Amino acid sequence: MRFSINIPNFGDFADPRNVATVAAAAEQAGWDGLFVWDHVLHRQHQERPFGDPWMLLTAAALATSRIRLGTLLTPVPRYRPQQLARQVATLDHLSGGRVTFAAGLGGPIEDEYRSFGDTAEPRLLAERLDEGLELLGRFWSGEPVNHHGRHYEVRDVTLLPATVQRPGPPVWIGGFWPRRAPMRRAAQWDGAVPLFEAARHGYAPDAAEVRELVGYVRKHRTAGTERPFEFVLGGATPPDAAKAKDVIGPLYDAGATWWDERQIQTGPDLDRLPPVLRRIEAGPPII
């Protein structure tokens, strides 16, 4: 099992220098990844400063040499695919091929889309997500792209350089369980990052739900086996190793392959640097 640190892109973490500090500390303490949120607007936190996640990850890449880096998660329908492909490919080169790309609709949908005059219709956003993911993979290849889809059009475009990782960075898909459609989408890619309607951000899900989800995704897997498929779960654990094992052990037994350490969203420490650093320096759980 591998272990990552998860931070928002607002509050103290709107400052790339703080994110670089977090990344360096995580690498030093033996964590395997750092993932940041990708929000333009989240009205629940709108009094806080926000940072661009790709600039934050650039600072993290420059401060590290080993850990995986990415967003959890990027709302692909909010971006132009060509712009997003450039950003991810640039970060993949800067980091020496350490990017993991996590994607979904994002949210809150009203905040991230309708506030800027875009549609907030989930069906249309899901169509843009699927079409956008297809285009990203083709852009990352460095090969010529022609595309005439419902939402995007590309006319004889080659984006260079291709990503360091081939055929591209691992793609993880997020969504709420027990909704089936996002997990069917995840089964076509490299990993699933489920949130659970029965477990708030920062709280571990029930192991029985995880077993059900893992079985459902495996049933729908049709993609190749070049890469291992990842099941990424998250929550807040105590620094005490035995207590942390009590939280994560049943989830590992149920099929989880990554544990993403997250502050409790309603707590005061969500976007503050000192408590996050204390948790990082205590090191990842041991399973």
Buried (B, 14 or more C-beta within 10 A) or exposed (E): BBBBBBBBBBBBBBBBEBBBBBBBBBBBBEBBBBBBBBBBBBEEBEEBEBBBBBBBBBBBBBBBEBBBBBBBBBBBBBBEBBEBBBBBBBBBBBBEEBBBBBBBBBBBBEBBBEBEEBEBEBEBBBBBBBBBBBBBBBBBBBEEBEBEBEBBEBEEBEBEEBBBBEEBBBBBBBBBBEEEEBBBBBBBBBBBBBBBEEBEBBBBBBBEBBBBBBEBBEEBEEEEEEBEBBBBBBBBBEBEBEEBBBBBBBBBEBBBBBBBBBBBBEEEBBBBBEBBBEBBEBBBBEB
